[in-house]
Amino acid sequence: MEFDAVLLPQRRASMIAQGLWHDRTINNELDACMAACPDKLALTAYRVEADDVRRFTYRELAQMADRVAVGLSRLGVQKNDIVACQLPNWWQFTVTYLACSRIGAVINPLMHIFRERELNFMLKHGEAKVIIAPKSFRGFDFEQMITAIQPGLPHLKHVVVIDGQGSNSFEALLSGPAWENEPDAAAILGAHRPGPDDITQLIYTSGTTGEPKGVMHSANTVMANIIPYAERLQLNAEDVVLMASPMAHQTGFMYGLMMPIMLKASAVLQDIWEPKKAVEIINREKASFTMASTPFLTDLTRAVTENKTPVPSLKTFLCAGAPIPGPLVEQARAALGTKIVSAWGMTENGAVTLIRLDDSDERAFTTDGLPLPGVELKVAGEDGQSLPPGEAGKLFVRACSNFGGYLRRQHLNGTDADDWFDTGDLARMDAQGYIRITGRSKDVIIRGGENIPVVEIESLLYRHPAVAMAAIVAYPDERLGERACAVVVTKPGQSFDMPTLVDYLKEQKVAIQYIPERLELLDAMPATPSGKIQKFKLREQLQAMLSAR
């Protein structure tokens, strides 16, 4: 694969001079763990449905990474080849990435919820040579699906399945034979180790706005984010990181897979989110940190409260992906005794802003945090000029962790000559530098020339006792151009209707023109596995409903 990561070379000299790129790869970090703490517990992986737990010390993890690396080379995987990985949070995911890094291959994490349509696009676009997937997971046959589409994917040479019974099983091809002891193993493992500016990850955007784009990251870009992220959160080798967010998403990949190794800490993986099981795991493994979206925090808080089972080891819960309702922060603090940290980031940058641990709880639900070291933010008007504090505008980021570009989509890179990346988000910044995301530029609703503050109205709806989830999307109107529709999922046993919505928002002193003029109730929101509501799908559903009436 030829990578067109054009945004990397032009930044290298400046990033190195500022000490923001560290010129290390995950190989250096794993080797350092082997030297310093080879017998420390590195990875614990829970498979909930199978009631199975697998544990690795750093010595065992490195050995298995070497084994799978040589096995991949036996399948013809060479430097810069793409290895797609459509796995839940299983230990094989971690090992596959480490193995790819041993031989200079590039991992392409794929959400396990993807089906033929998404896989056809991503595997073809990324020219994956190998895909590793479960034989089955949650009742779905992945092997059958991928084998059926393989004839239309000329670059895909091998479909490797975990728990398979045939010759194409992960166990038979990669993790079973002691490949690391073969005569040529040392040469294979030493010949093609990647450099810090080589592409290490090809990950597709989560699809909240339409067609996915292949985001290219190097070790330098991802590690430039993970290091200040861990420092702000005061994480170290003594921490135990629980990751239940998918590792095929940047949250799980960077902070559940890579960060624990960089800290010489311990990682705990949970493949299926079950709040009661999470409480059990946190207490058994003494987990001290986790990161997930708002629904995970809601579920964990409810599980602890209802079962009266505290989680005293859990010091910090970083919540990102959607604004955190104020009442939830209060409830979580009371039930969990955990610091709730708000954050904002993107696949293209990792986490960009976080509040500090010593910030007030109010910061967690009124802001999305402060830029990390190595990150600059700009809130600009339509003319590109910076706006004063408190005014909402387009959010631009210039960061050491900015991606290398979109694979074969240079025209969409959204980065100007001065390295400012257009996030596509709207935000405001206060005098202290904290930001608040106010919406997506594509999600702006302009009603009769008046911009509706979408995120602020959504945040108010989240505070209503009957509302579990809320989103506001536009629908066309001949006279005003657009009107706003509130889409709501109610809490169990609760009711919510249009008069209730109007009365409630009027009580909150919302301008009448900002109040949605339509309400749709759904059983569930279309969302990515990380919890982000897919508004483009909501708009499609709303349009279909309007057309049918």
N, C-alpha and C positions, 0 to 999 in steps of 0.2 A: 504494500500500500504506500502510495506517495501522499504525504501530508502537506497541506498548504497552510501551515500555522504561521501566517505572515506577521502576526502581532507580537511574536516572541523576539526575533533578532533585534528589532529596533529598540527594545527596552532593556536588553541585557546589560549593557555598560552602566546605565543609570541604576538599575536594580542592584547590581553587584557593588557599585560604589557606595550606595546607601545602606548596604548590609541587609537588604530585604530579601534577596535570593541567597540561598545557603549552599547551592551546588552539591546537594546530597540527594540520594534516591532512597526508596524504601529498602533497597538492598543494604545500603550503609546502616540504616536504622536496625534492621534485623540482625546484621552482623554484630552491631554494638550490643544488642540484647544477648546474643550468644556469648559475647566476651564478658559481659557484666553479670548476667543473671540467667544462665542457661536452664536452670532447674526451677525457675519461677513459673507459676501458672500463668500462661499467656492467653489462652482462649478456652471458654466454656460455651458449648453450643447446645441449646435446648430445641428439640423437635417435639412440639406439643402434642400433635396427633399420635405420633409414634411412641410417646412417653419415653424418649431416649435422650441421654445426655452424653456428650463426648468432650473430653478435656485434653488439652495439649500444653505441655511446658514449652518454653521457647526453644529448647533443644529439639523436641519432637516436631514443633511447627516448622523449624528450619529444615529438618530432615525430610518432612513430607513435601515442603515446597520444592526442594531439590529433586525429589522423586518424581513429582508431577511435571516439573520443568523438563526433565529428560524424556518423560513419557510424551509430552507435547511435541518435543523435537522429533520423536519417532513417528509422529503423525504428519511430519513435514512442516511444522510451524517454525518459522524463521523470524529474524528481527523485523519489526514493523508489521508483521502479520497481525490480523485482528482475530482475537479469541472472544466470541460472544458468550456471555454467562447469564442465562435466564434462570436464576435460582432464588429461592427464599433465603432467609438468613441462616444458612447452613454453613458448617465449617469448611465445606468444599469451596464456597465462595471466597473466603479469605485465602485459602491455600492456592486457588487458581490465580488470584491476582499476584501473590508472591511468586508463584511459579512463572507467570508471564514476565515478571520483572527480572527474573534470573536469566532469561534468554532474550530479552529485548522485545518480546511480543507486547501487544497493546490490548488491554482488556476493554470490552464493550459491555457494560452492565445493562441488562434489560429487565424491566419490571416483569414479575411472574404473572401479572394479569394480562399481559399482551397476548393477542391472538393473531390469526393469520394476517389480517390487514396490516397491523403495526409491524409484525415481524418481516413480512415481505418487503416493506419499505426499508426498514432499518438494516436488515441483513444484506440486502442488495446494495443499498447506498454505502454501507461501511465495508462491503466486500469481505465479510467474515469468512475465514477459512474453516474454523471449528466453532460449533456451538455446544455448550454444556448445559444440560437441563435435567430436571427430575424425570424419571420414568412417569411418575404421576404425583400430583400434589393437590390436596383438597378435592379429590375425586375427578380430576381432569388429566387426560392422557396427553402429556407433552410430546412424547416420542412419536405418537401417531400424527399429531398436528404438524410437527416439524418435518417429519419424513414425507408427508404429503406435499409440502411446498418446496422441498429440496430440489426437485427437477427444474424449477424456475429460478434457482439461485446458482449460477454457474461457478461462483467462487467457493461455495460451501462444500467442502470435501468430507467432513466428518460430523456426524451427530452423535455426541457422547452423552449417555444417560446415566444418572445416579440411581442405584437400586435396580438397574436393568439386569436381565438374565442372559443376554446374548453377548456376542463378542465385542459389541460396541459399548459395553458398560464402563463407567468411570472406574470401577473397581478393577476390571480386567485390563483396561488400557493404561490407567494412570496411577491409581493409588495402591494397587495390589503388588505388582512386581517391584523388587528392590532395584529400580532403575539407577539409583544413585551409586550403586556398587559396580555398575558396568564399567569395563575398561575405558570407554570413551566419555564417561560422565563428566570428569573434571574438565575436559576440553570443551564439552558442550556448555557447561555452566560458567566457564570463564571467558568464552570467546565473544559473546555478544551482549554482555551486560550494557544496559542503556546508560546514556549520559543524562545529566539533570535537565537538559533542554530538549531531549527526545520526548515524543508524545508517549505518555504512559496510560492515558485513559481517553476513550471516545465514548461520550455519554450524551444521550439524546434529551433534549428539553422535554419537560413533563407534559407538554401538550395542553396547557390551559388556554391557549389562544389559536390553536390550529396545527398545521403540519410541523412535526418535530424537526429540529435542527441538530446536527452532530457537533457537540461542543468538544474541542480538543484541549486537553490539559497536559502540561509537563510536570515532572516532579517539582521543579522550582515554583510553578504557580500554585500548586495545591499546598505544598509545605509552607510557602510564604503566608498562607492563610492559617494553617493549623497551629503554627507556633505562637503567634500573638493571640489567637483564639484561646488556646490552653492557658496562656499566661494571664489573660484577663479573668478567666474563670478559676484561676489558682489551682489548676489541676497538676498532678505530679505522679510519680511512680507508685505511690501508695493508693491511688484511686482505682476503683473498679467501675468500668463504664458499661452500663446496660444499653443495648441497642435493639429496640423492637421496630424502629422505623426501617423500611426496606434498604438494604445495602446497595440495591440497584438505583437508589436515589442518592444525591450528593450528601445528604444528611448522614445516612448510614455509612456510605463509603468513606467519607473523609473523617468522620468523628467516631465511627464505630469500628471501622477496619484499620485505617491508617494511624489515627491519633494514639490509640493505646500502645501500639508498637513504638511510636516516636517517643512516648513518655516512659517506656519500659513498664507500663501498667498492665492491668488485666482487663480483657474484654469478655462480656457475656452477651450471647446472641439469643434472641427469642424469635422463632420463625412465624408464629401466629399470635396476633395480639389478643390475649385474653386477660382482662384486668386482674382477676383473682389469681391467675397463674403468675402474672407480673409481680404481684405483692409477694407471693411465695418465693419467686426467684430473687427479688431484691433482698429479702430477709435471709435466704439461704446463702447467697453469694456476697452479702454485705455490699451491694451496689451503692455507690456514692454519687454517681452522676448519670443523667440520661438526657437525651434531646429528642423531641418529637413535636408533632403539631397539636393544636388546641384540643381536638377530640381525645387524644391519648391522656392529656392532663385531666380532662373532665372525667373520663372513665376511671382513672387511677384514684382520683379524689373520692368518687362515689364508692369504689370498692373498699377503700380503707375505712370510709365512714360507715358503710352498711355492715361490714364484717368486724368492725372495731379491732382491726389488726394494724397497728402502727408500722411505719417503715423508718425507724430511727437512723439507719445508715445513710439514707438518701439526702445528701446535702443540697444538691442543686438540680433543678429541672429547667432546662432551656427550652422555651416554647417559641416556635416560629411557624410561618406559613400562613397565618391569619392573625388579626388583632385578638388579643386576649381580653375577654370581658372582665371588667373590674370585679364584679362579684365572684368570678371564678378564682381570681388571684387571692381574694380574701378567704374563700372556702378552702383552697388548696393549702394556703399557709397554715390555716387552723388545723386541717386534717393531717397534712403530711409533715408539717414542721420544716418544710423545704423552701429554700430561696427560689422564687420563680423569676427567671430571666427572660426578657423579651429580646428578640433578635430579628434581623431581616437579612436576606441574602438571595443569591440566585445560583443556578447551575453554573453559570459563566464565571462566578467569582467566589463561591463558597459564602460563608457568613460575612457580611460586610459591616453590620452594626450590631452591637450588644450593649445592654445596660451593664453597669458595674455591680459587683456584689454588694458594695456598700451604698448603692443608690436606694432611695425609698421605694417601697412596694408600688407606690403610685406611678413611678416611672415605667413599670412593667405593663401597665394598661393604658397609659397616656402617650407613650413613645415606643418606637422600635429600636431605640438604642443610639449609641454613640459610635462613630467610626473606629475601627481597629487601627492600630499603628500600621503605617504603610498604605492607608486608604485616605483618599480625598473625595469629598462630596461637593456637588454644586447643584443648587436648585435654580433653574433658569426659566425665564419667560420665553415667549414665542420668538423674541429677537435674539435669543441665546445669551442674554446678559443675566448675571446673577441677581437674584431677588433678595430683598431684605428679609431678616428673620420674621417668621410668622406667615409669610405669603407662600401660597402653594404654586408649584410649577413643575416643570419636567426635572426628573432626577438623573443626574449624570455621576458616574463613578470613575475615578482614576485610581487603580489599585495594583499593588504588587501581585495580587492573585488573579488578575484579569486573564481570561482564557487566551489561547493562541489563535482563536478564530473558529468559524463554522466550517466543517469539512465541505469543500466544493461549493461553498456559499459565501465567498469573500464579499460579495456585494451586500450581504446582510450583516456584516460584522458590527456595524453600528458604532465604530470607533473612529474619531477624527484624528487629524495630524498631531494633535497634542495629547493623544491617548485617552481622551474623555469618551467613555462608553455610555451610550444612551440606553438606560435600563428599561425604558418603556413604562416606567412607573411615574406617578405624580406624587409629590411629597412637599412637606414644609419642614423647615429647620428652625429650631428656637435659638436664642442668643447663646446658649451653652453648647450648641452643635448637635443636640439630639434631634433625630428626625422622626416624622410620623408619615407613614405611607397613607396617602389619601385616595389612591385608586390607580388603576392602570390607564395609560393614555388611550388604549383601545376600548376601555370600559367607560369612558366619560359619557355621561348622558347630558345632552344639551337640549333643554326644554324651552322652546321659544327664545333661544339666545341666552338662556341662563344655565350655567354649569351646575349640576346637582352634585353636592358633596357625598358621593356614593358611600365611601368607607365610613364616614361619620354617621350617616343614617343607619347603615348596617350595624355599627357598634351600639347604637341606641336600641335597635331591635333585639340584639343579643341580651340586653339587660332586662327585657320583658320576661316575667316568670314563666310564661307559656312557651317561649321560643327556645328551641334547641339549636337550630342553625338558620341563618338568614343570608340572603344575597339580593342585590338589586340589579336588574338588567333593563335595557331599553327595549321598547317596542315602537314601531313606526306610527306616526300620526300625521295626517295630511296638513293640519293647520299649524301645529307646533314643531313639526319635524320629528320629535321623539317625546315619548312619555316614559315614566318609570314604573316598573312592575316589581313588587316585593315578592320574592319566592321564599317560603318559610317551611321548615320542618318543625313541628311542635313536639314538645316533651310528651312522654307517655301519659295518657289520660287528660291532657290539656286541650283546650279549644282556642281558636284564634280566628277572627274574621275581620272584614274590612272596617266596620265601625270601630272595633277595638283598636286596630292599627291607627286609624285617624285620630281617635281620642287620645291615645297614648302619646303619639308624636306631638300633638298640640300641647299636651301637658308638659312635654319636654321643651316647649317653646321653639319648635321647628317652624321655619317659614313655610307658609301654606304651599308655595310653589315647589318646595322640596319634598313634600309628602307624596309617596307613591300613589298612583291613581288606579292601581290594579294589584290584586293579591292572588297568588297561586299557592296552594298547599301541596307539598309533596311528601311522600313517605321517606325519601332519602335524596340527597344531593348527588349529582354526578361529580365525582372527585378523583383526583390522582391518589395513588397509594400513600402519599405523604400528607394527604388531608386537604390539599388545595382544591377549592371548588372550581370546576371547569365551566366558566361563564359562557364560553362559546357554545357549549352543549345546552346550557340553560336557555340561551337565546334561540337555538334551533328548536328546542322543545316548545318554547313559548310561541314561536312562529307557527309551528305545526298545530298547536292548540287553537290559535287565533284563526288559522285557515280553515279548521274543521268546524268552526262555530258560525 
